Structure formats: structure tokens, C-alpha cells
Amino acid sequence: MTQQDNMQVWLDADSGDGLARLVPYVRCARDMAMHFSMEVLQRSGGSQSRMNQRGRVHAAAGRAVALAHVALGMPPGSACEVKVSFSQSGRELGVYRFDCSN
């Protein structure tokens, strides 16, 4: 989990049966409406894939909010990174990076 100012951001990652299930969360100290962007980068062998998702989230003070639910195939030895960024009124609030490799 990483924390910046009044935001906590973390990634729940579960892998098994060749799948990775990824759920990024945010919790704020005060009510906040903001935009988010999530990017998943996966590398396996000599190839890589990238997935992006964007949206708007309203985080009520003190309550965790799941931003997305993603499942992807993860061959043994795959590398996986998740980057989640937040902005409000065109101002960047934070960028968070997580390793989701198996």
C-alpha cells in the first residue's frame, strides 16, 4: 500500500491456475471526486501486452473503492506491472506503481 497526502492506494493481486486477478483500491481521508487511469503492462518471453482503463471515481471519506477488476493470463515467469494515476480538475494527484509478477 502506498499513501500520499490524504490518499491510500493498494493493489489486491491473486494468482493461480495461470490467471492473475488484479483489483486496485483507493481510500481518501475526505470525500473526493477524481479521474483515474490504470495501465497494466505484462511481459512474457519476448512479447509484451498493455491494457488501459480510465474512469471517474467518487471516494467517500474513509471508504475503500475498487477501481477495476482485471483478470489476465500469466504464464510462469511473466512480469507484470500496474500503474494507477489520479487527477482532479487537470491537476495530477498521484501516480502509484505496483509489481504483480508471479
C-alpha positions as MATLAB code, in Angstrom:
seq = 'MTQQDNMQVWLDADSGDGLARLVPYVRCARDMAMHFSMEVLQRSGGSQSRMNQRGRVHAAAGRAVALAHVALGMPPGSACEVKVSFSQSGRELGVYRFDCSN';
ca = [
       0.000    0.000    0.000;
       1.215    3.479   -0.754;
      -0.002    6.692    0.808;
       0.267   10.251   -0.433;
      -1.284   13.168    1.407;
      -4.815   12.026    2.170;
      -4.989    9.049   -0.249;
      -4.147    5.388    0.265;
      -3.825    3.230   -2.835;
      -3.207   -0.507   -2.943;
      -3.483   -3.483   -5.265;
      -5.087   -6.788   -4.366;
      -3.453   -9.378   -6.585;
      -4.289  -13.067   -6.591;
      -2.743  -15.561   -8.953;
      -3.480  -19.199   -9.531;
      -4.339  -21.560  -12.348;
      -2.337  -19.364  -14.748;
      -4.526  -16.300  -14.079;
      -3.791  -13.070  -12.252;
      -6.757  -11.245  -10.724;
      -5.981   -7.583  -10.087;
      -8.127   -5.094   -8.157;
      -6.715   -1.624   -7.392;
      -8.317    0.290   -4.493;
      -8.284    3.870   -3.248;
      -9.328    5.293    0.135;
      -9.339    9.024    0.872;
      -9.416   10.919    4.148;
     -12.120   13.236    2.755;
     -14.789   12.934    0.062;
     -13.153   13.230   -3.351;
     -14.342   13.009   -6.954;
     -11.479   12.428   -9.380;
     -10.402   10.815  -12.619;
      -8.248    7.703  -12.629;
      -6.182    5.888  -15.199;
      -4.962    2.314  -14.813;
      -2.331    0.760  -17.043;
      -1.316   -2.914  -16.874;
       1.903   -3.951  -18.607;
       2.683   -7.651  -18.952;
       5.896   -9.175  -20.327;
       6.367  -12.835  -21.121;
       9.185  -14.238  -23.210;
       9.891  -11.740  -25.964;
       6.425  -10.208  -26.085;
       4.521   -7.641  -24.091;
       0.928   -6.516  -23.820;
      -0.561   -3.329  -22.440;
      -4.078   -2.649  -21.217;
      -5.501    0.746  -20.228;
      -8.658    1.730  -18.410;
      -9.848    5.214  -17.449;
     -12.778    6.470  -15.479;
     -14.125    8.733  -12.803;
     -14.479    7.696   -9.189;
     -16.127    9.214   -6.144;
     -14.412    8.119   -2.947;
     -16.415    8.741    0.224;
     -14.249    9.663    3.210;
     -12.696    6.608    4.838;
     -14.263    4.043    2.475;
     -12.256    1.851    0.114;
     -13.363    1.906   -3.537;
     -12.389   -0.738   -6.105;
     -11.393    0.993   -9.338;
     -11.485   -2.046  -11.643;
     -11.457   -5.845  -11.729;
      -8.977   -7.308  -14.203;
      -8.074  -10.919  -14.935;
      -5.265  -11.871  -17.274;
      -3.346  -14.972  -18.260;
       0.012  -15.214  -16.520;
       2.379  -17.874  -17.856;
       5.116  -18.916  -15.390;
       7.911  -16.354  -15.262;
       5.748  -13.492  -16.553;
       6.425   -9.950  -15.410;
       3.504   -7.666  -14.636;
       3.277   -4.015  -13.576;
       0.254   -1.882  -12.705;
       0.316    1.921  -12.770;
      -2.622    3.859  -11.327;
      -2.799    7.638  -11.587;
      -5.328   10.162  -10.308;
      -6.176   13.708  -11.360;
      -8.703   16.351  -10.393;
      -9.507   19.483  -12.409;
      -6.478   18.814  -14.638;
      -4.082   18.568  -11.665;
      -2.217   15.334  -11.017;
      -2.935   13.964   -7.540;
      -0.585   10.995   -7.601;
       0.900    8.110   -9.551;
       1.228    4.676   -7.954;
       3.109    1.641   -9.296;
       2.761   -1.992   -8.246;
       4.527   -5.201   -9.209;
       2.087   -8.023   -9.963;
       4.594  -10.566  -11.321;
       4.130  -14.201  -10.427;
];
